[in-house]
Amino acid sequence: MRFTLSLTDGKTVAELTSPFQPQHSISSATGALTLIAPATLSSCRFVFDPSSLAPDNYEAKVELLDPQGAALAVKSVTLRRSIE
């Protein structure tokens, strides 16, 4: 599984990749991103604090990877960080 947070111009802000190992719980973090994957693999969460982002437009993308690292499924959403 890979989570990528990038600016809409394509510049990567943060990326976190973590393999699933069915017998182990995973908790992995880099910067503002954290991956929480239980050993059952029934659910998985990426957690990040948007307050650490500079005001801009971003894309958050999650990819489910096969054992060789090729994407099996991809989902992305855009988000806008603004200061009120």
C-alpha positions as a printed Julia matrix, in Angstrom:
84×3 Matrix{Float64}:
  0.0     0.0    0.0
  1.3     3.45  -0.88
 -0.06    6.85   0.17
  1.14    9.94  -1.67
  0.33   13.55  -0.85
  1.31   15.96  -3.59
  0.66   19.45  -4.82
 -1.63   19.62  -7.84
  1.43   20.53  -9.96
  2.74   17.01  -9.25
  5.41   17.86  -6.66
  5.35   15.17  -3.93
  4.97   16.55  -0.41
  5.01   13.19   1.41
  4.92    9.51   0.53
  4.56    6.43   2.69
  4.77    2.85   1.41
  4.23   -0.15   3.64
  3.99   -3.86   2.84
  1.18   -5.89   4.33
  2.29   -8.85   6.38
 -0.81  -10.8    7.45
  0.59  -11.98  10.8
  1.83   -8.6   12.04
  0.24   -5.29  12.88
  1.87   -2.35  11.13
  2.33    1.13  12.47
  4.65    3.23  10.38
  5.15    6.99  10.19
  7.08    9.52   8.12
  6.62   13.19   8.9
  2.93   14.07   9.07
  1.77   10.66   7.71
  0.98    7.54   9.71
 -0.14    4.13   8.39
 -2.17    1.94  10.72
 -2.86   -1.55   9.37
 -4.19   -4.27  11.68
 -3.01   -7.85  11.32
 -6.44   -8.89  10.02
 -6.02   -6.58   6.99
 -9.77   -5.91   7.1
 -9.13   -2.18   7.33
 -6.29    0.27   6.98
 -5.94    3.97   7.8
 -3.52    6.66   6.71
 -3.59    9.57   9.12
 -2.15   13.0    8.49
 -2.48   16.41  10.08
 -3.57   18.93   7.42
 -2.66   21.82   9.72
  1.0    21.03   8.96
  0.39   21.8    5.26
  0.99   25.19   3.68
 -2.09   26.77   2.07
 -2.39   25.27  -1.44
 -4.25   22.66  -3.51
 -3.25   19.04  -2.9
 -3.96   15.54  -4.18
 -4.09   12.58  -1.8
 -3.62    9.24  -3.57
 -3.77    5.68  -2.21
 -2.49    2.73  -4.26
 -2.93   -0.96  -3.5
  0.25   -2.64  -4.74
  1.02   -6.21  -5.74
  4.15   -7.94  -4.33
  6.26   -6.51  -7.18
  5.1    -2.93  -6.48
  2.73   -2.55  -9.44
 -0.55   -0.76  -8.72
 -3.62   -3.01  -8.56
 -6.02   -0.2   -7.61
 -5.69    3.57  -7.27
 -7.95    6.15  -5.6
 -7.22    9.86  -5.37
 -8.99   12.94  -4.07
 -8.13   16.62  -4.22
 -8.16   18.86  -1.2
 -7.6    22.54  -0.6
 -5.76   23.83   2.47
 -6.65   27.44   3.21
 -6.18   29.77   6.13
 -9.46   31.22   7.35
